[in-house]
Each structure stands twice: as C-alpha cells, then as structure tokens.
Amino acid sequence: MAVHQLPAVGGVHATLAGATVDTVQTDGISVEVEVMNRASEGWLYVRADGNAAEVEATGTVPVAPGGWVVITVADGASVSIAGDGQPYSCTRAR
C-alpha cells in the first residue's frame, strides 16, 4: 500500500504493488479527480469517500483496462485505488 499526495499541478502516476490498495490524498477540500487505468488488462476499483476500495463493494467504481472515471472526492477524504499490479494515473479533473 502506497500513500501519495495529489499535487496542485500534474498528478500521481504509479503502479500498484501486486494485489493492494493505494491511497491518493487531496488537500482537504472537495475536488474532482480523474483516475485512469493505464493497464491493457485487469480492472481497477476506485472509491473517493475515505474508505478502502473493494471489488464489487457499494461505493466502489470499477474502471476497465484503458478506461477512466471522474469522481468527486469529499472534503477531507482521499481516493482509494485497488487492483492487482496495474499502472494508474490520478489527476485533478479539468
């Protein structure tokens, strides 16, 4: 599990270390982020309410290989990204 801080400009570009959950922290305000699954196979699972993302759990959004999702992160919450070794990007939505 890695913890990253979402920068004001640019984003977080990382690869999950096996079957694990990464956390991307925001600056404490409500913000829209775009999470992209950069893998050619394997789904990502994203949650933005401060709870850990889990496969098929209520509140978790699946992201197909090569796909992306725009999700709103609540005040003070963080983005949770689960999967199995996929590369991903998390940026502020435009």
N, C-alpha and C positions, 0 to 999 in steps of 0.2 A: 504494500500500500504506500503510495507516494502522495504527498500533500504539496500542492502548487498554489501560488498566488497569481491571480489573473491581473496582468499589468494594465495600465490605463491605455496603452497603445500596443498593438500586436496581440499576442495571445500565448497560450500554452500549447506546445506541440510535444507530445510524449508517446510512449508505448507502454501499455500495461505489462507488468512483470508477471506473466502467467495468469492463472485464474484468480484475479484480485480486484480490489476496488480502489480507484484513485479519487482524491478529493481536490477540487479547484475552489479556492476561497476567493470571494469578491471583497470589495472594500466596505461592506456593511450596508449598502443601500440596495434597493430593488433595481435590478438590471436585467436586460435581455441578453442572453448569450446564445451563440451558435456552436453546437457540438457536431463535429464531422467524424464519421467512421472512415478512416483512410485505408482500411484493410480491404483486400479483394475477397475475403471470406471471413465469416464469423460475425455475429451480431454484437453490438454494444447495447448497454442498458443505462439510461440516464435518469437521474432524479435531481430536483432542484429545490427541495424543501428542508435540507439539512439532514435528512435520513439517508442511510446507505441504500444504493440501488440494488435491487434483487430481480432476477429473472421472473417475469410474469407477476410481479407484485403490484398491487394497487399503487398508483402514483409514479410508477416507473415507465419510462417511454423507451420502446425498442428502436434501434437505429440500424438499418440494413447496411451491409458492406457497400462502401462508396456513397452512402446516404448521409443526410444531416438533419438536424432538428433545431428549431429556435425555441427556446424555453425561457420563461421568466423566473429569475431567482428572487425569492422573497427577501425583505430586509433582514440582514444578519445571517442569512442562510448560506449554504455552499452548494456546489454542484458535485454530485457523486456519479462516477463513471465506472461501470462494471463490465467485465468481458473476460477474454482469455488470450492475452498477448497481442491484441490489436493496437495498431498505431491510431492516435486520435488527435484532433485539434479542438481547442475551446477558445473562442474569441468573443469579444463584445459584438452583438448584432448591430447591423447598420441600419 
